[in-house]
Amino acid sequence: MDEQTRQIELSVVLPVYNEADCLRTFIPELAGVLRQMGRPYEIVAVDDGSADESVAVLRQLQQEEPNLVVVQFRRNFGQTAAFVAGFDHARGDVIVTMDSDGQNDPADIPHLLEVMEEGDYDLVNGWRKDRKEPFLTRKFPSMVANWLIANASDIHLHDRGCSLKALRSDLVKQMNLYGELHRFIPEMASLIGVRVAEVPVNDRPREAGESKYGALARTPRVLLDLVTVSFLLSYSKRPMQLFGTFGLLSGGIGGLIGLYLIGAKVLRGILYGEEAFRSFRIGTSPWTMLAVLLIVLGVQFLMMGLLGEILTRTYHEAQDKPIYVVRKVLRSEEEVA
């Protein structure tokens, strides 16, 4: 049976943005590794609105590599959108994501798949254990981000910035990525339920072009996305527990301040007489304004929680969204027979 007509076992998804110089050497290297593996494969290169000759180079490479599929965006939509488009067009049972700049080593792919199959993992993440990057501007921000994300989720990885990952296709099809959540693929996968492994991989220097972003520049965006992911992981199906906690805390503190002011006024009148009682004005006190503000905020947080609960139920019921995901159904041999 011809390789083109066989079922695709492995799809490699490559987001591409102004990487014409790198693609000329990287695609042939990647294709050579995939051919040696002996599995039916495809390479899905998603051009994210490149301004250079990336698409032209990919078209030229298609003449030598028929398993190369090129998906071209009309404009730049971002790396997350490129990954999602690659997932949508991928046909393999296992999907491998990589950067197209050549810094991920294609020779690591067989090891990722070996670990996945031996341990029955859903996702195998690459770990650039010996990163060849400046410590202050790249390694240190990544270490801080990894620590924050690990404490905000149940997924403990050393390197979330590594694009080299192997994922099962059934897992990919159930993930909903948007914004810039490609950095949090393991965390988004954990919403479904996932077995994750981490494998040290080779980190190579860029041979051509320049990096499209820096760690320091994207730190604020990563922190904001971390807030989103933390909410999705912990409270997306029970928003009242988040907003209600803040509401009770805010309203409780405001109520205690109000009770303290009233008690102080009454006690002052008992100890020092009616004149002292009248002179102790709490209506114009900044503490009174703070108490009222906290109580109002508490009510608003509770209302936000109620609205969140209504929206959550509407979302699941309108789309017939399941509240669980089955990984496998295991039956005995007698029952199957």
Number of C-alpha atoms within 10 A of each C-alpha: 5 6 11 12 8 11 13 17 15 23 28 28 28 25 26 26 24 21 25 22 16 19 21 15 14 19 22 14 15 18 20 14 16 22 11 9 12 8 14 19 27 24 25 25 25 27 28 26 19 19 14 13 14 22 25 11 16 21 15 12 17 15 10 11 17 11 17 21 20 19 18 17 15 10 11 15 13 16 22 19 21 26 23 21 21 26 22 12 16 25 19 20 15 23 29 26 23 23 16 23 27 22 19 24 18 20 15 16 23 14 14 24 21 12 17 23 11 8 13 12 17 23 27 25 28 28 22 20 13 11 15 14 12 9 12 11 13 15 16 14 16 20 16 12 19 19 15 13 23 16 11 18 17 12 18 18 18 20 21 25 18 19 22 27 25 26 25 18 21 13 18 20 12 13 16 11 18 13 11 14 19 21 18 18 20 25 26 21 23 18 17 16 16 17 15 20 21 18 20 16 23 19 19 16 13 14 13 13 12 10 9 8 8 10 17 14 10 11 15 11 12 18 14 11 17 21 14 13 21 18 17 16 19 15 14 18 17 17 22 22 17 17 21 20 16 19 25 18 17 21 24 16 17 24 16 13 18 20 13 14 20 15 12 15 18 17 14 18 17 12 10 10 12 12 10 16 17 13 11 15 12 16 10 8 11 10 16 18 15 15 22 17 14 22 23 16 19 24 17 18 23 22 16 18 22 18 14 18 18 13 14 16 15 13 12 13 11 9 9 9 11 8 8 9 10 7 12 6 5 7 8 7 7 6 6 7 5
